[in-house]
Amino acid sequence: MTQTQTVKTFYTDSQKRHRVRNTIREYMGFFDVANGGGVEARKARYATMINNYYDVVTDFYEHGWGQSFHFATRAKGESFDASLARAEHYLALRLALNPGMKVLDVGCGVGGPMRSIARFSGSAIEGVNNNDYQLEKVHSHNRKAGLGDLCSSFKGDFMNLAVADRTYDAAYQIEATCHAPDKTAAFAEINRVLKPHALFAGYEWCMTDKFNPNDALHQEIKSEIETGDSLPDIASIPETIHALETAGFEVIHSFDAAGLSDPETPWYLPLIGESSSLLGIRRGRLGRRIARRTIGGLEALGIAPKGSKEVSLMLGRAAEALIAGGEAGIFTPSYFFLARKRH
């Protein structure tokens, strides 16, 4: 499917066609400080903000990124898809997942990691997601993959899970709790639904110790990442570790996995662009330029609603901010942690 076909399919869906213009406007309002937006507004209405974001961007993410919406450390000569699978399997290994275990995927997206980890480990994975559109895709993808017996999902908020205490043998999150308005509260809720001494692992978006809050350029990069990726406020590494410990976890191991990439294949390389495949081109700068022109043309023709090009530009700015954050070493999308529930 071409970029134009994807955009047309997305915007001619009748239900989405009626909603998307207002969704775009409401989402952008969360970042409009002059009109009541800002960090506190994003934290207060995080569920609405995130739902608006993923209603708009999910199809485009899947078109360019595949079904696993995350970054990964990468070795020279390793393919993009292989690096994602390795990151997912590493979680399964560190969590010691095995057949018969019941595992929570916190913020499961469209379920790419869930299916990869279930195949690799044999564990039963249950994903939580608060976005109806993504949940539809999870169910469809699981069925098509023949994994309906191991993979499932339910609608819920990881800040307030409608799940009994001590339900799961293990839990993981992949670049999901960065959306939490209160990281300690999110980790505490995950702690609650784990069995005693169960393991929790994840990859977290963090500002590194190279981030200088008094540096205007650093703050601009951070702000563009937050706007383009629906984040209330990116935490530092010490804040993330403190949140885990305060929530009742013992942090066993943690490190910046992004820093392990070979120099030739930094974690942000896909955003710069690779010419080895059509998907590689789509993910990079050339693909974003083509997408902007396509969406701009469709908006001018009335096929895409007003504001569509603005979202495309926002995502492009976010990609460039991620690249800048990676090059400067002030941001990581892959701060790995392995933690154990204390009781």
Backbone hydrogen bonds, N-H to C=O, Kabsch-Sander energy under -0.5 kcal/mol:
donor,donor_aa,acceptor,acceptor_aa,energy
6,T,2,T,-2.3
7,V,3,Q,-2.4
8,K,4,T,-2.5
9,T,5,Q,-2.7
10,F,6,T,-2.6
11,Y,7,V,-2.4
12,T,8,K,-1.6
13,D,9,T,-0.7
13,D,10,F,-0.5
17,R,13,D,-3.0
18,H,14,S,-1.4
19,R,15,Q,-1.1
20,V,16,K,-2.9
23,T,19,R,-2.3
24,I,20,V,-2.8
25,R,21,R,-2.1
26,E,22,N,-2.7
27,Y,23,T,-2.6
28,M,24,I,-2.4
29,G,25,R,-1.3
30,F,26,E,-0.7
30,F,27,Y,-1.4
31,F,28,M,-1.5
32,D,29,G,-1.1
33,V,31,F,-1.2
35,N,32,D,-1.4
36,G,33,V,-1.4
37,G,32,D,-2.9
38,G,30,F,-2.5
42,R,38,G,-2.3
43,K,39,V,-2.4
44,A,40,E,-2.4
45,R,41,A,-1.7
46,Y,43,K,-1.0
49,M,45,R,-2.4
50,I,46,Y,-2.8
51,N,47,A,-2.2
52,N,48,T,-2.6
53,Y,49,M,-2.2
54,Y,50,I,-2.6
55,D,51,N,-2.2
56,V,52,N,-1.4
57,V,53,Y,-2.4
58,T,54,Y,-1.5
61,Y,57,V,-2.6
62,E,58,T,-2.7
63,H,59,D,-2.1
64,G,60,F,-1.9
65,W,61,Y,-3.6
66,G,61,Y,-0.6
66,G,62,E,-1.1
69,F,67,Q,-0.7
70,H,68,S,-1.9
78,E,75,A,-2.3
83,S,79,S,-2.0
84,L,80,F,-1.8
85,A,81,D,-2.3
86,R,82,A,-2.4
87,A,83,S,-2.0
88,E,84,L,-2.0
89,H,85,A,-2.9
90,Y,86,R,-2.2
91,L,87,A,-1.3
92,A,88,E,-1.7
93,L,89,H,-2.4
94,R,90,Y,-2.6
95,L,91,L,-2.1
96,A,93,L,-1.0
97,L,92,A,-2.3
100,G,122,G,-0.6
101,M,98,N,-1.8
103,V,101,M,-0.5
103,V,124,A,-2.8
104,L,170,A,-2.1
105,D,103,V,-0.5
105,D,126,E,-2.6
106,V,104,L,-0.7
106,V,172,Y,-2.7
107,G,105,D,-0.7
107,G,128,V,-1.2
108,C,128,V,-1.6
111,G,108,C,-2.2
112,G,67,Q,-1.5
115,R,111,G,-2.2
116,S,112,G,-2.1
117,I,113,P,-3.0
118,A,114,M,-2.3
119,R,115,R,-2.2
120,F,116,S,-2.0
121,S,117,I,-2.6
122,G,118,A,-2.4
124,A,101,M,-2.5
125,I,123,S,-0.6
125,I,150,L,-2.4
126,E,103,V,-3.1
127,G,125,I,-0.5
127,G,152,S,-2.8
128,V,105,D,-2.4
129,N,154,F,-1.8
132,D,130,N,-0.6
135,L,131,N,-2.1
136,E,132,D,-2.0
137,K,133,Y,-1.5
138,V,134,Q,-2.5
139,H,135,L,-2.3
140,S,136,E,-2.0
141,H,137,K,-3.1
142,N,138,V,-2.8
143,R,139,H,-2.0
144,K,140,S,-2.5
145,A,141,H,-2.1
146,G,143,R,-1.1
147,L,142,N,-2.6
150,L,147,L,-1.2
151,C,147,L,-3.1
152,S,125,I,-2.0
154,F,127,G,-2.4
156,G,129,N,-1.4
157,D,160,N,-0.5
158,F,156,G,-0.5
160,N,157,D,-2.3
163,V,161,L,-1.8
166,R,192,R,-2.1
167,T,164,A,-0.6
167,T,193,V,-1.3
168,Y,193,V,-2.9
169,D,102,K,-2.8
170,A,102,K,-1.0
171,A,199,L,-1.7
172,Y,104,L,-2.3
173,Q,201,A,-1.6
174,I,106,V,-0.5
175,E,173,Q,-0.5
175,E,203,Y,-2.8
179,H,176,A,-2.0
180,A,177,T,-1.4
186,A,182,D,-2.2
187,F,183,K,-2.6
188,A,184,T,-2.3
189,E,185,A,-1.9
190,I,186,A,-1.9
191,N,187,F,-2.6
192,R,188,A,-2.0
193,V,189,E,-1.3
194,L,190,I,-0.5
194,L,191,N,-1.2
195,K,168,Y,-2.6
198,A,195,K,-2.1
199,L,169,D,-0.7
200,F,339,A,-2.9
201,A,171,A,-1.8
202,G,337,F,-1.9
203,Y,173,Q,-1.6
204,E,335,Y,-2.2
206,C,332,T,-2.8
207,M,235,A,-2.3
208,T,330,I,-2.1
211,F,208,T,-1.5
215,D,212,N,-2.2
216,A,214,N,-0.6
219,Q,215,D,-2.3
220,E,216,A,-2.1
221,I,217,L,-2.4
222,K,218,H,-2.4
223,S,219,Q,-2.5
224,E,220,E,-2.3
225,I,221,I,-2.1
226,E,222,K,-2.3
227,T,223,S,-2.5
228,G,224,E,-2.4
229,D,225,I,-1.2
230,S,226,E,-0.6
230,S,227,T,-0.6
231,L,226,E,-2.1
237,I,207,M,-1.1
240,T,236,S,-1.8
241,I,237,I,-2.3
242,H,238,P,-2.6
243,A,239,E,-2.2
244,L,240,T,-2.0
245,E,241,I,-2.3
246,T,242,H,-2.8
247,A,243,A,-1.7
248,G,245,E,-1.2
249,F,244,L,-2.0
250,E,340,R,-2.9
251,V,249,F,-0.6
252,I,250,E,-0.7
252,I,338,L,-2.4
253,H,338,L,-1.6
255,F,336,F,-1.8
257,A,255,F,-1.1
257,A,334,S,-1.9
259,G,256,D,-1.0
260,L,257,A,-1.9
261,S,258,A,-1.4
262,D,74,R,-2.2
265,T,262,D,-1.6
269,L,266,P,-2.2
271,L,268,Y,-1.1
272,I,268,Y,-1.1
272,I,269,L,-0.7
273,G,269,L,-2.4
274,E,280,G,-1.1
281,I,277,S,-1.7
282,R,278,L,-2.4
283,R,279,L,-2.1
284,G,280,G,-0.8
284,G,281,I,-0.6
285,R,272,I,-1.7
287,G,281,I,-1.4
288,R,284,G,-2.0
289,R,285,R,-2.2
290,I,286,L,-2.3
291,A,287,G,-2.5
292,R,288,R,-2.6
293,R,289,R,-2.1
294,T,290,I,-2.5
295,I,291,A,-3.0
296,G,292,R,-2.7
297,G,293,R,-2.2
298,L,294,T,-2.4
299,E,295,I,-2.5
300,A,296,G,-2.2
301,L,297,G,-1.6
302,G,299,E,-1.0
303,I,298,L,-2.2
304,A,298,L,-1.4
308,S,305,P,-1.9
311,V,307,G,-1.8
312,S,308,S,-2.1
313,L,309,K,-2.6
314,M,310,E,-2.3
315,L,311,V,-2.6
316,G,312,S,-2.0
317,R,313,L,-2.5
318,A,314,M,-2.3
319,A,315,L,-2.2
320,E,316,G,-2.1
321,A,317,R,-2.2
322,L,318,A,-2.5
323,I,319,A,-2.2
324,A,320,E,-2.6
325,G,321,A,-3.0
326,G,322,L,-2.4
327,E,323,I,-3.0
328,A,324,A,-2.3
329,G,325,G,-0.7
330,I,325,G,-1.4
331,F,325,G,-1.3
332,T,206,C,-2.6
335,Y,204,E,-2.4
336,F,255,F,-2.4
336,F,334,S,-1.0
337,F,202,G,-1.9
338,L,253,H,-2.6
339,A,200,F,-3.1
340,R,250,E,-2.7
341,K,198,A,-2.9
342,R,248,G,-2.2
